[in-house]
Amino acid sequence: MDKARTAGSERRAAMAGQMSEAENSEMARLLAECQRLKEQIEAQASELRLLQARFARYENALRGSQVVVYTQDRNLRYTSISQAMLGRSVEEILGRTDDEILPREVGQQIIAAKREALASAQSKRMEIALEEAQGMRWHDLHIEPLRNDAGMVVGLACAAVDVTERKEGEAHLRLLLRELTHRSKNLLAVIQGMARQTARHADSIDAFLDQFGARLQALAASHDLLVRESWHGASIDELIRSQLAVYLDRNGSQIAICGPAVALKPEAAQNLGLALHELASNAAKYGALSIPEGRLSITWERRDGQEGYGLQLDWHERNGPRVKPRRRQGFGTMVIERNLPRAIDASVELTFDPDGVHCRIGIPHRQILAAR
């Protein structure tokens, strides 16, 4: 009996030892598994923090850009959006549909394109104009089907890029091209008329080439001033000095120039420049600039409210060779007496006094630029 009890006790002790070893082994396995899971969770948390940081940078970049990125389900309900749009906050947009968000006029066009992208599973692209708080804005809209893991189209991913500045730039460029075409045609007409009249009054081919070349240079000088001022206008002082530059460079200049700061509109500057060139050429050949003792004064003054002319310019030659009476009208006098009144409605008084040529030009108010 005692032997039987002893044998049973030994078996129970052996079984207890065996169970303890199994439990210890299981415990060790569980602990190892816990450690592995802990390390995996920590690695995933680190990756999540990294993704969150990258996503935050992505969101900040989008907020500072002209791009709005958003997703929609098959019912065109907004499921995510990168920033506010159309004067609505992100919270006001999420959960709503295009019918509730977009203006009715352009909304139907956009909705039709999105439904076509859903049906065909093909991307779409379109330019749209939306009336916003700051005015009309243009957007380049990219529409991409959004697929799940099984490859089924479950919605849309869209990006709207604000291209208003580009559209405005294109419109401005078209305007500039039209203006350039218009000015080029006008310039060609002026050159054609100048060539015809120069040829009519020239005695030889060499004379024609010299006179026509000088007149082209005079026209180019006026255009240089206008281009420098973006074709806004030209200062009358600079216009005079550009046309008489070759005579102003002489030692002890014979020319006195005086007048207030006044700017002329492009058409007036161009035509007055040609007239000044003709007066200067005549003075250099026959008048005050043809001898060292001769003197030329060019003055101008504002004449607001008097006879409809806002500016009067006086060209007065003195101490030159005695002026002979005019026998015929040449190209120069035609440019001064006929072209100025016709082109800019100016008044012209050109007299060939024996003591020196005197020209008085009245320029209308509408040809004078307001002070900038």
C-alpha positions, 0 to 999 in steps of 0.5 A: 500500500505504501509502495503504491502511494509512493509510486503515485506521488512520484508520477504526480511530481514528474507530471508537474515537472513536465507541465512546468517545463511546457508552461515555461516554454509557452511563456517564453514563446508568448514573450518573444511574440509580444516583443516582436509585435511591440517592435512591429508596432513601433516600426509602424508608428515610426512609419506613420509619423513619417507619413504624417510629416510628409502629408503635412508638407504636401498639404502645406505645399498645396495650400501655398499653391494654385492647385486644389486636389480632391476625391469624389465617390461615384455619386460625385460626393466629396470624400477629401479635399486639400484646401478651401474652394469656391469660397467654401471651407473644407468642412463645408465641402466634404460630404456634398456633391457638385450640384451643391457646390458648383455654379449652375451655369458651368456645373452641368458641363463639369458634371457631364465630364466627370460622369463620362470619366466614370462610365469610360474609366478614362481620364478627362481634362478641361478648362473652366471659368468660375466666378469667384469672390476675386472675380472670374478665375480660370482652372485647368481641371484634371479628372482621373478615375479612382480604382480600388484594389480589385481594379473597379472604379469607385470614384474620381481623383481630381486636380484643379490648377488655377491658370488665370494668370496664363489666360490673362497673359495670353489675352494680353499677348493677343492684344499686343499682337493686334496693336503691333499689326495696326502700328506696323500697317500705319508705319508702312503707310507713313514710309510709303507716303514719305518715299513717294513724296521724297521721290517726287521732289528729289532731283536725282537718285542720290538725292532721293537716297540721302533725303529718304534715309535721313527721314527714316532716321528721324522717324526711327528716333521718334520711335525709339523714344516711344518704345522706351516709354512702352509706346505710352508717349514721348517727352517734347524736350527729348523729342526735340533733342533727338531730332536735333542731336547732330546739331546739339553736339557742336561746340558752342551750340547755336540752339536754345531749347526751353519749355515745361515738362510736357509729354505727347501722345504717340501719334503727335510725337511721331508727326511732330518729330518728322516736322522738326526734322524737316525744319532742322534740315532746312535750317542746316542747308539754308538757314540759321544752322548753315553758318556759325553766327546763326541762332535757333531758339525752340520754346514751348508753353502750355496754353490751357483753355486758349483756342482749343490748343493745349501747347504752343511751340515756337521755332525761331531762327535768327542771324542766319543768311537772309531768307529768300521768298519761297518759290515752291512747296517742297516735301519739308513744308508739305510735312509741316503745313499739311501733314501736321494739321491733317494727322493731329489737327494741329495749327501751323503758321510757317513764315519765311521772314527775311531775318529767319524762318519762324514756325508756330505750331499749336497742338490740341489738348487731346494730343497731350498726355496727362502728368503721370 
